[in-house]
Amino acid sequence: MCARILIFSAILFVACASQGQAWTAHRWDQGVIVRKMKEDLPAKEPDIWEFLSSHFINNPEVDAFSTLTTAQWKEWLPFFEQGLIAKAKKESLDAESLQQCLIAVSNRLEKLAHLPVGAYSTKQGNVAVWIIVFKWEGNYADAKKNRPSNPLVHTQVFAFDSRKRSVTGFATCN
């Protein structure tokens, strides 16, 4: 009887701990980065590229996510987005506009294996801006085409006017 209770408790614990998600050794979606930046996004296009590139491409904090692969990116995408939104709420940042910006950029990257790993709140003059960082890979696992899984080693950075949800800047690795 005691063994049955113990087994049932263990099963219940694992089910509750995973919250319906596949169990992984490290929950990357909980490690996403959300913070308010002290620096404003520049206004001129070449300066925007330089700012985004120098702050987020080849950045150790962002590159820590490069071990993620294309294997389950479609299943993981909502968890990463929800992780960013939850952290924005916790930090008292505009989570609603972040959610809308995430939708806008995911629609752009629909066929590209991508995961949002960071969201940074800042300004461009008087305009509120979200800078969203993605790890991505163009060749993703596809059983039908016999393609293996690849690491998400590339970085794309989008800057959004948080009110209009329009892209005000972009940078990517070569």
N, C-alpha and C positions, 0 to 999 in steps of 0.2 A: 504494500500500500504506500509506504513512504517513498519507495523508488518511483512509483507512478507519479506521485505529486512532484517529485524532483524533476523527472523528465518533462512533465507538463509545464512546470515553471520555466525550465530552460527553453523549451520551444516558444512559450509565450514571450519570454524576455527577448529572444532573437527576433521574433516577429515585430515586437514593439520597437526595438532598437533600430531596425532597418527601415521602419516607417513605410513599408511597401516598396522600398527601393532595393535593388540588388546589393548585397553586402560586398563591400570592398575593404581592403586592408586600410586604405587611406581615403577619406571622404574629401576629394578635391573640391567638390561644390561648396563645402563649408570653409575652404581655405581661400575662396575668392577675395579679392582686394577691393575695398570701398573706403574712400577717404576724401576729405576736402583738401584741395591744394591751396597753398598760399600764393602761388604765382598765377597771374592772369594769362589766358591764352592771347598771343599777339593778334593784331588785326590784319596784317598784311600776309597774303598767301605764302610767299617764300618763307617768311618768318614762322608761320603756322607749321609748315612741313618740318622745318628745323627743330622747332619746339617739341612737336609730337615725336619725331624721330629720336632726338637726343634724350628725351625723358623715358620713352617706353620701348624702343627697339634695342635689342642687346642689353636689356635691363635684367639683372639677376633675379629680381622679385617676380617679374613676368616670365622669364625663361625657366623658372622652377616648374612651370606647367608643361614644359616641352616633352616630358616623359609620357604625357597622355597620348593616346593613339586614336586613329580614325575608326577603330573597331566598333565602338558603341556611341559615337558622337551624337547621333539623332536621338537616342534614348536619354543621353546625359544632358542635352541642351536645356530642357526645361528646368532641370535641377540647378544648373549653373545660373540661369536667369533668375530663378527663385532665390538662390543664395545671395546674388547681388542685391535684389530688391529687399530681402529681409535685412541685410546689413545696412542698406541705405536708411531703412526705417529706424533701425537701432541707433544709427548715428544722427537721427533727426534731419536727414537730407530729403530732397524731393523725390521720394520713391515712385510716385505716380508718373512723373515725367521720365524717370529712368526706365520704367516699364515700357512706356510708349516709344522711347528711343531704341530700346532693345528689340521691340517688334519691328520697327522701321529697318534696322540694320540686318536683322535675321531674314527679312524679306529680300534684301539685296543679296545676301550670301546664301540663299536657299539651297543651291546645289553644291556648295563648297563646304567640306567638312570643317566646322568651326565651333569653338567654345568661347564664350565671353569669360575672361578671367579677372578683369579689373574694371572698375568704374570710378572716375575721379570727378568730383564736383569742383568747378571753378567759374570764372567769369571772363568775358571778353568785353571790356569796357563796362557797361551797365547790364549786359546780357548774361543771364545764367547759362552755363554750359556744362554738359556732361561729356567727358572723354571716356570712351569705352574701348578697352583693349581686348583683342581676340587672338587666340592661338588658332592656326589653321593649317590645312594641307589640301592640296589640289587632288592628289591621288588617294582616294579613300577605299577602304575594304568593300569589296562587292563580290559576293559569292557567285552571282550569275556570270560575272566577267572574269572570275578566278583571280581577283586582285587581293593581295595580302593587306593587312593592316599596316599603316605607317604612322610614325610619330607626328604630332602637331608641332612642328618646329618653326613655322613661320609666324610672324606677328603682323596684324593689321590694327590700326588705331583710327577711330572715327571721333571727331569732335562735333557735337550736336548743340544747336540752339535749343535749350530745353523747353522753351515755350512753343516754338514753331515746329519742333522735331525735325528740323532741316539740318543737313550736313554743312558745317562751316569749315571743316578741315579734315584732312586724311593723310596718313602716312602708312607705308608698308615696307617690309624688308625686301631686298632684291632676290 
